[in-house]
Amino acid sequence: MKLNELVRELEMDVKSAVQNLSREVSGGYASDLLSDVMAHADKDYLWVTLQIHQNIVAVAVLKELAGIVIVNGRQPEQETLAKAESEGVPILGTQLATFEIVGRLYGLGLRGRM
Amino acid sequence: MWKRFRADLHIHTCLSPCGNLSMVPGVIVEEALRRGLDAIGICDHNAAENVPAVRKAAEKKRIAVLGGMEITSQEEVHVLALFDDDEKLFELQEKVYENLPGLNDEEAFGEQVVVNENDEVTGLNTRLLIGATNLPLDRIVETIRSLSGLAIASHVDRESFGIIGQLGFVPEGLPLDALELSGETRPHEARALLPQVSGFPLVTFSDAHYPEDIGKRSTSFRVAELEIEEIREALLGREGRGVFFEE
């Protein structure tokens, strides 16, 4: 599934790297601990988190994630958006909470590592 | 008998992956003197390898250096650990290293440069210093205290990696010496804005990652000598000692 299909279906707000929305998403992971994401997220995964600081972009680059979904309508810090833009990491925003957005992503066919 | 020391005890060097490469001992000491500081604390993420170089660079200068570290707990809470003597500090670094998995990726997180007192590169730290240790917060604080160090929860007014942002509260009975403000919150507003801080002494430091931020926020201590035990007593307001915020 492509990132832009998920954006359209779930009415997410694209906050950075609009040029990379055609990227293929292979799965999903939800966590707010960076160390946990580094250990368990896979390449091309969509990561759902409430964290808004710039280290989330570094983790996404390191793990070659397809993008980051920030929940609860939270606004990423300025530095986060600047870094995401320069690194080409799409950050998507949703008003929904983690449980709800993950449920909907799952409903659209996205799966996590089993 | 009392002396007043203006201190910025939370300064990163080029060893921190997020620290600017210009944060070398000579620059840090010069900038701190220019800012009128009497003491600086060197606290890199999960490492203390540049402390001896800064200490040497400050020799014969009118400034004191406290060695420290900013440790990341399992819960991704940042805690400052400050010491009088480097032996205890490196004992703690050993424990941190034993519990810090992973290797750094310079592209993603930045370089981790070890330098000498002449600002020359002597090596690169390859550990994942930006990462979290496997140590729970309470064990980190207890270990710092058992090594006679000062334990301060970092930037409690910031959402990212602050104890209140990560946990929502300050656990009861956690033997922290103080809570640090280094976000937007001014010290006089802190108790109204962050009810969770009540009961803990407050300090404010810069958390400088760039030279121009050194001393931007600092705290003065009225103490007999600039030693960890004296600072601890000052934080408790014991016998004529005191703590003053500098903006």
Interface residues (C-beta under 8 A of the other chain):
Chain A: L33 L34 S35 M38 Q51 I52 H53 N55 A58 V59 V61 L62 E77
Chain B: Q74 E75 E76 P101 G102 D105 E107 A108 F109 I130 G131 A132 E159 S160 F161
